Structures are given as C-alpha cells and as structure tokens.
Amino acid sequence: MADNTGTKVISTRGMARAVHETDLCVVGGGLSGLCAAVAAAREGIKVVLMQDRPVLGGNASSEIRVWVRGAKGLHNRETGILSEIEEDNIHRNPELNYSVWDTVLWEKARSEKNIELILNCSCCDAETVMKDGKSRIVSVTGWQTTTYTWHTVRAKYFADCSGDSVLAPISGARWRTGREAHAEYGETFGPIDGDSKTMGNSILIEARETGRPVKFVRPDFAYYFEKEEDFNFKCDRSGDALRHGMPVADAHRSISDQNISVKTTMSRPCALGTDETNFWWIELGGDSNSLLDAEQIRDELLKTAYGIWDFVKNRGKQDATNWDIEWIGFLPGKRESRRYIGKYVMTEHDVASGGKFDDTVAYGGWPMDDHNPAGFRSFEYSFPPSVLYPAPSPYGIPYRVLYGEDVENLFFAGRNISVTHAALSSTRVMATCALIGQAAGTAAGMCVNENETPDGLYEHRIRELQSKLLDAGCMIPGRKREIPALSLGAKLNLSDSDRAVLFNGIERPDAEGTVNYVDLPADGSIVYDFGKETRLSELRLVFDPDFSRKSISDNRKMRVFTQTASRGLDFRPVRVAATLVKAFDVIADGKTVFSAEDNFHSLVRIPLDIRCSRLEIRLRATNGAPRAHVFSADVR
Ligand SMILES: Cc1cc2nc3c(=O)[nH]c(=O)nc-3n(C[C@H](O)[C@H](O)[C@H](O)COP(=O)(O)OP(=O)(O)OC[C@H]3O[C@@H](n4cnc5c(N)ncnc54)[C@H](O)[C@@H]3O)c2cc1C
C-alpha cells in the first residue's frame, strides 16, 4: 500500500507505519525549515520535510499571522530563497490573502522534486547511536494525525527547525532555556542572576474596516476591561500608546535602578487601520513554561484577546464602529523556548559589535527586542512590555551556531540556534531565520555530497559554503561574490565602468546610496564575446527587485514584507516590482536558447548546455519601469 507521499506503508495490527529513507530530514516547516529544505534540495540531495501543522510558514502562516521582519535598512533587505518566496507571493497573491500565502509556501516545497513533504506529522521520537563518544541520530518518528500513521524517517543528517528544539531532549543534544546570568557571558541586560523566564506567546487579531457599523458582543469567557487603565495601555487616535502611569523615561529609570543598561525606547502597540496595527502585546506565558503550560497560556490569551477587542469596539477612544474581526488566532505564536548549545554561543556582544566572523553565513539587523516575560501583565512589575536595544544592521551570524559538538549529524536553524537570550531577541525575526535556514540547508547538502560532518565543513569548506550562498543570491556582510573566470575573460558590449559594476560582486545598493547596477534601456542588451567557441553551463542574472519597494505598494507597511494584518477600505493590491525585467531572450550565436515572457524574480539562473562564441541577453520589457537595472549577468 502506498500513501500520498509515495513511500511504503506497512499495515500492522494497530496503526499504520511508513518508513522513509532520505539524505536530510528537516523537522519543522516554519520559514527557517522551508528555506533549509529548499536549499538542501537544490544541492541535489533527497529531503524529507516533516511539519506538525497543516500549513507551512510557522509563525508567518495563516494560523498565526506574524509579520516577517528582518534587518533594518532598505539596502539590507534579505534576498535568497526568502525574497524568491516573497516575489512568488506578490505575483500570485496581490490581494495578500493569507490562505493563498499558505499555498504559495506549500507550492514552494512541492515544486522541488527532491522534497518529500509530510504535513500534519508531529516528530516525537528519535533513534540514536553512540559512535566514538558522539551521538548520531539514525531516525526520527512522527505521528501524522490525518492518516493515523507513524512516520519514521531514516536520514544521514537532520535539521531541527521546530523552534522548540524538539530533537534536543530526545537526542541528548545540549540545550537550555531562559535568560543567562550576566556573569556567564558578561552581558549587560536581563536579570543579573539569570532565570528560566522567556518571552511569551501571543494571539494576534486581524481587523477589517467594513464600511458599515458592525456590532461586537463580548463572549462570557472573555475578560472585561472597563477602561484603558484596566489593561494599562493608554491609546490615542494617532496610534501612540504608552504604559499608563509609566512614561518611557520612568520605565527606563526603573530598569536602570537595577543596573541593567537600557539603550533605547520601548516599542509601541497598535491603532486600527494604521501602519502600526499589530496586537503583538497580547502576550502571556513567559513567566511560566511556554511549552508545558501551552494549553493554559492559550486559554488565557483567548480571554485577553476577546476582552481587548470588546474594549476596542465598545469602549475604546478610537472610533471602531465599522471595524470587524477578520480573523483571530487560536494557535498562539511562540517567541522563545529551548535553544541548542552549539559549537559557539553567540551573545549580546557579538550582535552589538557587528558579528565580524570569518564563518559568517547569515546576518541579522533587527534591534535586540527583549520582551518582558510577564507580557501583557508586565505593568504589575513596573516594566514596559518590550525594550528595544540598538543593534547594528547588518551583523554577521556564524556557521558555528548551527550545529553542536555532541550530536554529529544534527543542524539547527531558526529561533532555536545557539545564542543567548539577549542575542535571540534580535536573531529571532523571521527573515533572519529564513537566511539561517538557507545556510543550514546548503551546509547539509554539502555534507551529504562531500561526506563531511558539520564540523568538518567548518574546518575545510567554509569558503565554499559562503560562495554557494552568495551564488544563491544571499548577502554575506563583508564578502563579495566571486565572478566566474569565464565571464571575466570575455569581451562585453559595455563601458569599462558598467563592466566594473556588473562584476563588482555586489547585488544591492549600499548604505552610501551607490546603486551597483548597470542601467540599461528596457530593450537594451548585454553581449558576451568569448573570441572562440566556448562551452557554457549556466547563465546567472540578477535584476533589480526595487529595494525601496516603492513600486510594489503605496502602503509603507506592505513594503516591509508583503503581508497584512489589518485592512482598511483603501487597501490596494501589491504589484510586481516595476524595476524587474519581465521579458528577455538569451541568444547564442544568433539562435534563441531561452525566452522569458513574464518574469517576476530578481535572481534568474538558467541552466545551459551549449557551445557558442557569442551570447546575447536581449531585454524586451520591464514590469513598468522605463529603465532596466541589472546587478549581475555572468556565465560559467
Ligand atoms: C506574536 C509574535 C510576534 C512576533 N513578531 C515578529 C515580527 O513582527 N517579525 C518577525 O519576523 N518575527 C516576529 N516574531 C518572532 C518569529 O515569529 C519567530 O522567532 C520565528 O517564527 C521563528 O522561526 P522558526 O522557523 O524558528 O519557528 P516557527 O516559525 O515557530 O516554525 C517552526 C515550525 O515547526 C513546527 N514544529 C514544532 N514542533 C514540531 C514537531 N515536533 N514536529 C514537526 N513540526 C514541528 C511548528 O508547528 C512550526 O510550524 C514574533 C513572534 C511572535 C510569537
């Protein structure tokens, strides 16, 4: 009997069992797990992606609806697989419907022929062996609720992208929770003696303006907030909100009194229909156990979220008469639980000093955004719900935080990497997690192909890993992409300065405003002359995805990442970046070998298997801009 993943299912007395043999098993299909699986599959290895929910995306999915954020600064916008997914979403889902977003993510996994996707399957066991004093995972097993089947996946490598580090307690890998004492790593924020508290879980609300009055009746189970003071937020129409009775300066002083260095201000919550709409502050559970107490935390969050909506609708200062709940979460998003202890532990100091690592494979750039464990109830402790500590953008994240020294075939990626609580408060944002996932998946692919261990890869092949990531469109702070010798040796129809830009190994504008692209007419062309017949295996193009995102949406929030949590009547669909080249031909010695009619991706890699002496990339149209911007066009 075969199940829908094409693997063998052996009927036993009791429940069915399926056994899968693969190269890499990724556990957890959030953005880190999805990007890890796609990156590994593109290395040519077989991947099983096991995800316990019906949809991919983790906290970014329709089930939770957290906005994808990443490094500050437009020129630091994340590229690689994440931007490819965003481009798919803009093209396919211009109304930014969350259900369609789910299918965009699902399709990304399904379209990779090397990925076998097992949804609705919760990993809950592992078989390990000891070899030369190190543990090795042989298989993991999960329970699939839809088919009542136990799935066992035997693999050479495993990547734990579950957020919760589910494989740590069951494989014996080292992990920890909570906030480190200052003395451990010499950090300056968080409690001096450390504790087991974490950031909390949240239920979000998506609201919609209807154009007519909509009634809201508070359910009996919900908390009742008579006035703002009852939940201690002071909201005004413009969207500003401060902890009532606790101005920011006082809140900082209160923390400083305890010798905790606070460098900047706390976050601000929401106002309906503005860029600030975001109910992240409906947060609880950080002072209990965000895993073991998850069911009680969910119930408390539901009582709180419905109580807040009742207040907003029926007694709030903002006129919410015409606003309705489009969706309210039932599955809380988790911010923090177990973190692995890897070969290296990244700290607050690494973030603050820019993460200058020789083995940088990803980057962050979100402030250290530390939430009070008491969350929504933090006023009881006279602390703000969140404090933002500055972090440089970008800062490097090293490869050594993606694997440990105790389980030799295990990677980790996402919020569970080897960082302190302080560093996590920045690295946890999802665009950063996606880059980390891409790095881990690429590394796993190399380990399989080169028969290396994760640590062997660090010792012998870290430059190769970095080159692969750069070729896959990722930015690695401080490193430029190497241009293939074949391209450097050819004559081009460009001026010397344009040629220098095309081959400068930088595929984005820089902080000083240098654009780094070749500016061509929308029907311009780039011609390679090799001087003699030459074998070509790939053409790699990078068009301009409009790092400013101004041509994608008028709405500032939509330009951060194309999702929406609140929809006013003036919502306008997003558009493919006008600067992206839409149509072009590739012509080898006068013969068209490739044509694109409706391109919407910035990175286009075209496999070639040809011999020619002249190759022309002839542009035909952009997605609306008068000029075409080409960051890279090279052949190998
Ligand atoms: C309310 C809230 C607001 C936030 N605000 C932002 C924000 O504005 N922007 C931002 O970028 N980040 C934000 N974050 C942080 C961010 O969402 C997380 O840090 C991020 O989602 C972590 O990514 P991940 O891939 O590691 O984990 P997740 O996104 O949690 O994905 C992990 C996946 O693994 C699955 N899984 C777990 N256990 C198992 C198992 N045993 N077997 C199989 N699958 C399993 C889970 O179901 C999940 O789908 C916020 C978080 C919360 C909760």
The ligand as a MOL file (V3000), in Angstrom:
LIG
                    3D

  0  0  0     0  0            999 V3000
M  V30 BEGIN CTAB
M  V30 COUNTS 53 58 0 0 0
M  V30 BEGIN ATOM
M  V30 1 C 3.3370 37.2520 18.4400 0
M  V30 2 C 4.7210 37.2360 17.8740 0
M  V30 3 C 5.1580 38.3700 17.2380 0
M  V30 4 C 6.3690 38.3610 16.6110 0
M  V30 5 N 6.7270 39.4430 15.8620 0
M  V30 6 C 7.6060 39.2400 14.8840 0
M  V30 7 C 7.6580 40.1440 13.7960 0
M  V30 8 O 6.9640 41.1550 13.7520 0
M  V30 9 N 8.5080 39.8420 12.7880 0
M  V30 10 C 9.2760 38.7190 12.8030 0
M  V30 11 O 9.9700 38.4670 11.8250 0
M  V30 12 N 9.2830 37.8710 13.8450 0
M  V30 13 C 8.4410 38.0840 14.8610 0
M  V30 14 N 8.3420 37.1770 15.8740 0
M  V30 15 C 9.3440 36.0940 16.0100 0
M  V30 16 C 9.2170 34.9900 14.9860 0
M  V30 17 O 7.8720 34.7790 14.6270 0
M  V30 18 C 9.8420 33.6860 15.4480 0
M  V30 19 O 11.0410 33.9120 16.0910 0
M  V30 20 C 10.0680 32.8060 14.2210 0
M  V30 21 O 8.8120 32.4130 13.7200 0
M  V30 22 C 10.9450 31.6300 14.4580 0
M  V30 23 O 11.0310 30.9270 13.2300 0
M  V30 24 P 11.2320 29.3700 13.2410 0
M  V30 25 O 11.1980 28.9010 11.8260 0
M  V30 26 O 12.4020 29.0290 14.0660 0
M  V30 27 O 9.9800 28.8220 14.0500 0
M  V30 28 P 8.3760 28.8110 13.7050 0
M  V30 29 O 8.0300 29.9440 12.8530 0
M  V30 30 O 7.7470 28.6440 15.0030 0
M  V30 31 O 8.2940 27.4740 12.8570 0
M  V30 32 C 8.5360 26.2210 13.4380 0
M  V30 33 C 7.5840 25.2050 12.8430 0
M  V30 34 O 7.9210 23.9050 13.3480 0
M  V30 35 C 6.7360 23.2110 13.6670 0
M  V30 36 N 7.0360 22.2190 14.6960 0
M  V30 37 C 7.2270 22.4350 16.0160 0
M  V30 38 N 7.4190 21.2730 16.6490 0
M  V30 39 C 7.3530 20.3090 15.7050 0
M  V30 40 C 7.4570 18.8960 15.7570 0
M  V30 41 N 7.6470 18.2470 16.9100 0
M  V30 42 N 7.3310 18.1980 14.6080 0
M  V30 43 C 7.1070 18.8360 13.4280 0
M  V30 44 N 6.9940 20.1720 13.3380 0
M  V30 45 C 7.1230 20.8950 14.4620 0
M  V30 46 C 5.8010 24.3210 14.1590 0
M  V30 47 O 4.4570 23.9570 14.0320 0
M  V30 48 C 6.1500 25.4700 13.2360 0
M  V30 49 O 5.3200 25.4680 12.0960 0
M  V30 50 C 7.1940 37.1910 16.6500 0
M  V30 51 C 6.7880 36.0740 17.3600 0
M  V30 52 C 5.5540 36.0870 17.9670 0
M  V30 53 C 5.1020 34.8610 18.6860 0
M  V30 END ATOM
M  V30 BEGIN BOND
M  V30 1 1 1 2
M  V30 2 1 2 3
M  V30 3 2 2 52
M  V30 4 2 3 4
M  V30 5 1 4 5
M  V30 6 1 4 50
M  V30 7 2 5 6
M  V30 8 1 6 7
M  V30 9 1 6 13
M  V30 10 2 7 8
M  V30 11 1 7 9
M  V30 12 1 9 10
M  V30 13 2 10 11
M  V30 14 1 10 12
M  V30 15 2 12 13
M  V30 16 1 13 14
M  V30 17 1 14 15
M  V30 18 1 14 50
M  V30 19 1 15 16
M  V30 20 1 16 17
M  V30 21 1 16 18
M  V30 22 1 18 19
M  V30 23 1 18 20
M  V30 24 1 20 21
M  V30 25 1 20 22
M  V30 26 1 22 23
M  V30 27 1 23 24
M  V30 28 2 24 25
M  V30 29 1 24 26
M  V30 30 1 24 27
M  V30 31 1 27 28
M  V30 32 2 28 29
M  V30 33 1 28 30
M  V30 34 1 28 31
M  V30 35 1 31 32
M  V30 36 1 32 33
M  V30 37 1 33 34
M  V30 38 1 33 48
M  V30 39 1 34 35
M  V30 40 1 35 36
M  V30 41 1 35 46
M  V30 42 1 36 37
M  V30 43 1 36 45
M  V30 44 2 37 38
M  V30 45 1 38 39
M  V30 46 1 39 40
M  V30 47 2 39 45
M  V30 48 1 40 41
M  V30 49 2 40 42
M  V30 50 1 42 43
M  V30 51 2 43 44
M  V30 52 1 44 45
M  V30 53 1 46 47
M  V30 54 1 46 48
M  V30 55 1 48 49
M  V30 56 2 50 51
M  V30 57 1 51 52
M  V30 58 1 52 53
M  V30 END BOND
M  V30 END CTAB
M  END
